[in-house]
Amino acid sequence: MAQTPNVIALAVMQRLKETGEAPTPENYQRVYYEIAGVQAGPPEAAEGAQNNTFCLELLKTLREMVQDMSEKTESLAKDLGEKNKDLSGNVDSLKHSRDKAEILRLLGLVVSQAGGIQNRVEASHRELVETRHALVSIQSELSETRQLLNEDALTGALNRRGLDQVLEREVARCQRNKARLSLAMVDLDHFKKINDTYGHAVGDQMLVHFTSLIRSVLRKSDALVRYGGEEFILVLPETDLRGAMLVLGRLQQVMRKSPLVSEGRTIHATFSAGVSALREEDNGHSLLRRADETLYQAKNAGRDRIITLA
């Protein structure tokens, strides 16, 4: 079978399903290149460059699949038109024929041509159904993968990629509507000590526990990001500094009342936070930078505290 884009896409999906590999862009890209017989590029290439290249390749593949479907339907329509013309001609000849042998010959042609049309339609239908299934499968897998790419695997919070999208959207929306926006950078105090004392598995439990406590004080419109290690970011639309302080104050109360319980051990933790509010001239980077500066001040001031900066 020819290595058309839809055939390769179907083969990639089948291969990933058989091997049980996650349908990530990296896996899809690797298997696609393997089946297509294309060199994937040096392993040391930058991740961003690889993702950009793959996205371009995928868009090209999807365009080719759509073009392939268009050409198939156009070819089918043309072919059926010609076959129908021949069939109509033979039917007309059959109507006017009086010779038994000629009638049988024409009937044979009509049956053969009708069967040919049926086979052509069925073959094209199968090809188009396969192409449609491949497109639907790719759409579904990419939708799931897109979500996974924006989430931290451990906590389920957004990661830095997700943060970039949220900040760009919220800053633009707030500046367009002259609305308020606050951002809090939160850091678990003495997290290294928790890892050293109880082990990294318990440290991971603490991160998941902390994430659930943060979510308990957030609204649906707020966003939670794991910025790195034990640092988290709270993006708070329609919230000024006073409102952000209330959210973080509730989080402090919840943490005091809800320590982590692991294997019969009760582990208390605190956090430090820096909060900044959106200014007219701000972008996401400057808003984030000020929150980082205030978090640094909170740590230097003894931790377990919240410092704001308008």
C-alpha positions in Angstrom: 0.0 0.0 0.0 1.3 3.5 -0.8 2.7 5.6 2.0 0.0 8.3 1.8 -0.4 10.6 4.9 -3.7 9.0 5.9 -2.2 5.5 5.7 0.8 6.6 7.8 -1.5 8.3 10.3 -3.6 5.1 10.7 -0.4 3.0 11.1 1.0 5.4 13.7 -2.2 5.3 15.8 -2.3 1.5 15.5 1.4 1.2 16.5 0.9 3.4 19.6 -2.2 1.4 20.6 -0.4 -1.9 20.2 2.7 -0.8 22.2 0.7 0.9 24.9 2.7 4.1 24.5 1.1 7.4 25.4 0.0 9.5 22.4 2.4 12.4 23.1 3.7 14.5 20.2 7.1 13.1 20.9 5.9 9.5 20.5 3.7 10.3 17.5 6.6 12.1 15.9 9.0 9.2 16.4 6.7 6.5 15.1 5.6 8.7 12.2 9.2 9.1 11.1 9.8 5.4 11.6 6.9 4.4 9.4 7.5 7.1 6.8 11.2 6.3 6.7 12.3 9.8 7.4 15.2 10.8 9.6 13.9 12.4 12.8 16.9 14.6 13.4 19.7 14.6 16.0 18.7 13.6 19.5 20.4 16.6 21.0 18.2 19.0 19.1 16.4 21.5 21.4 13.0 20.4 22.6 11.3 23.6 21.4 12.8 23.2 17.9 11.6 19.5 17.8 8.1 20.5 18.9 7.9 23.3 16.3 9.2 21.0 13.6 6.7 18.3 14.5 3.8 20.7 14.6 4.7 21.9 11.1 5.0 18.2 10.0 1.6 17.4 11.6 -0.1 20.4 10.0 1.4 19.3 6.6 0.1 15.8 7.2 -3.4 17.0 8.0 -3.4 19.3 5.0 -2.3 16.3 2.8 -4.9 14.1 4.3 -7.7 16.6 3.5 -6.3 17.1 0.0 -6.2 13.3 -0.4 -9.9 13.1 0.6 -10.7 15.9 -1.8 -8.9 14.2 -4.7 -10.6 10.9 -3.9 -14.1 12.3 -4.0 -13.3 14.3 -7.2 -11.8 11.2 -8.8 -14.8 9.1 -7.7 -17.3 11.7 -9.1 -15.5 11.8 -12.4 -15.1 8.0 -12.6 -18.8 7.4 -11.8 -19.8 10.0 -14.4 -17.9 8.2 -17.1 -19.1 4.7 -16.0 -22.7 5.9 -15.8 -22.4 7.4 -19.3 -21.2 4.0 -20.6 -23.8 2.2 -18.7 -26.6 4.4 -20.0 -25.3 3.9 -23.5 -25.4 0.1 -23.2 -28.9 0.3 -21.6 -30.1 2.3 -24.6 -28.6 -0.2 -27.0 -30.2 -3.0 -25.0 -33.6 -1.4 -25.4 -33.4 -1.3 -29.2 -31.7 -4.7 -29.7 -33.7 -7.6 -31.2 -30.8 -10.0 -31.5 -30.7 -12.6 -28.6 -26.9 -12.9 -28.7 -26.5 -9.1 -28.7 -29.0 -8.8 -25.9 -27.1 -11.3 -23.8 -23.8 -9.5 -24.6 -25.2 -6.1 -23.6 -26.7 -7.5 -20.4 -23.3 -8.9 -19.5 -21.8 -5.5 -20.1 -24.5 -3.8 -18.0 -24.0 -6.2 -15.1 -20.3 -5.9 -15.3 -20.4 -2.1 -15.4 -22.9 -2.0 -12.5 -20.6 -4.3 -10.5 -17.6 -2.1 -11.4 -19.5 1.0 -10.1 -20.5 -0.8 -6.9 -16.9 -1.9 -6.3 -15.5 1.6 -7.0 -18.0 3.2 -4.6 -17.3 0.6 -1.9 -13.5 0.9 -2.2 -13.7 4.7 -2.1 -16.1 4.6 0.8 -13.7 2.4 2.8 -10.8 4.7 2.1 -12.8 7.8 3.1 -14.0 6.1 6.3 -10.5 5.2 7.2 -9.3 8.7 6.5 -12.1 10.1 8.6 -11.4 7.8 11.5 -7.7 8.8 11.3 -8.6 12.5 11.5 -11.0 12.0 14.4 -8.4 9.9 16.2 -5.7 12.5 15.7 -8.1 15.2 16.9 -8.9 13.3 20.0 -5.4 12.3 20.8 -4.1 15.8 20.3 -6.8 17.3 22.5 -5.8 15.0 25.3 -2.1 15.6 24.7 -2.6 19.3 24.6 -4.1 19.1 28.1 -1.3 16.9 29.3 1.4 19.2 27.9 0.0 22.1 29.9 -0.3 20.2 33.2 2.3 19.2 35.8 2.3 15.4 36.0 2.5 15.1 39.8 0.0 17.7 41.0 -2.3 18.3 38.1 -1.7 22.0 38.3 -0.7 23.9 35.2 3.0 24.0 34.3 5.0 26.8 32.9 3.7 26.2 29.4 0.2 26.5 30.8 1.2 29.6 32.8 2.3 31.4 29.6 -1.1 30.9 28.0 -3.1 31.9 31.1 -1.0 35.0 31.7 -1.2 36.2 28.1 -4.9 35.7 28.1 -5.7 37.2 31.5 -3.4 40.2 31.1 -4.9 41.0 27.7 -8.4 40.6 29.0 -7.9 42.7 32.1 -6.2 45.5 30.2 -8.9 45.5 27.5 -11.7 45.7 30.1 -9.7 47.7 32.6 -10.2 45.0 35.2 -8.1 43.9 38.2 -5.7 41.1 38.3 -3.4 39.8 41.0 -0.7 37.2 41.0 0.7 35.3 44.0 3.9 33.3 44.0 3.9 30.8 46.9 6.7 28.7 48.2 6.6 25.9 50.7 8.9 26.7 53.6 11.8 24.4 54.4 10.7 21.8 51.8 14.2 20.4 51.5 14.0 19.5 55.2 10.8 17.6 54.6 12.5 15.6 51.8 15.6 15.0 53.9 13.6 13.9 57.0 10.8 11.8 55.5 12.1 11.0 52.0 11.2 12.2 48.5 8.0 10.1 48.3 6.6 12.0 51.3 7.8 15.2 49.8 5.7 14.4 46.7 2.8 13.7 49.0 3.2 17.1 50.6 3.2 18.8 47.1 0.0 17.0 46.2 -1.5 17.8 49.6 -0.5 21.5 49.3 -2.0 21.6 45.8 -5.3 20.3 47.0 -5.4 22.9 49.9 -4.7 25.7 47.4 -7.5 24.5 45.2 -9.9 24.5 48.1 -9.6 28.3 48.5 -9.6 29.2 44.8 -12.5 30.0 42.5 -13.2 28.3 39.2 -11.9 31.4 37.4 -8.6 31.3 39.2 -5.6 29.4 37.9 -3.0 27.3 39.8 0.5 26.7 38.4 3.3 24.6 39.7 6.1 27.0 38.7 9.0 24.6 39.7 9.9 22.4 42.7 7.9 23.6 45.6 6.9 27.0 44.1 3.4 27.6 42.9 1.7 30.6 41.3 -1.9 31.7 41.8 -3.4 33.8 39.0 -6.4 35.7 40.4 -8.6 37.5 37.9 -10.9 40.3 39.1 -8.9 40.5 42.4 -7.0 43.4 43.9 -4.3 43.1 46.5 -6.7 43.1 49.4 -8.7 40.2 47.8 -5.5 38.3 47.1 -4.4 38.7 50.8 -7.8 37.3 51.9 -7.3 34.2 49.6 -3.8 33.6 51.0 -5.0 34.2 54.6 -7.6 31.5 54.1 -4.9 29.2 52.8 -2.8 29.8 55.9 -5.7 28.9 58.1 -6.5 25.8 56.1 -2.8 24.6 56.3 -2.7 25.0 60.0 -5.9 22.9 60.4 -5.0 20.3 57.7 -1.4 19.0 58.1 -0.3 16.1 55.9 -0.8 12.7 57.5 1.5 10.0 56.1 2.0 6.5 57.5 0.7 7.7 60.9 2.9 10.7 61.0 1.5 14.3 61.1 3.6 16.7 59.1 3.0 20.4 59.4 4.2 22.9 56.8 4.0 26.7 56.2 4.4 28.8 53.1 5.8 32.2 52.1 4.1 34.3 49.4 4.7 37.4 47.4 1.7 39.2 45.7 1.7 41.7 42.9 -1.2 43.5 41.2 -1.5 44.3 37.5 -0.4 47.8 36.4 -1.5 49.6 33.3 1.9 49.3 31.7 2.4 45.7 32.8 2.8 42.5 30.8 2.8 39.0 32.2 6.6 38.9 32.7 6.7 42.1 34.7 3.8 41.0 36.9 5.5 37.7 37.6 8.8 39.4 38.3 7.4 41.7 41.0 5.6 38.7 42.6 9.0 36.9 42.6 10.7 39.9 44.2 8.1 40.1 47.0 8.4 36.3 47.6 12.1 36.8 48.1 11.4 39.5 50.6 9.0 37.2 52.5 11.7 34.5 52.7 14.3 36.9 53.9 11.9 38.3 56.5 11.7 34.9 58.2 9.2 32.9 56.1 5.6 32.0 56.9 4.4 35.4 55.8 2.8 37.2 52.9 4.2 40.4 51.3 2.4 42.5 48.7 3.6 44.9 46.0 1.2 46.9 44.0 
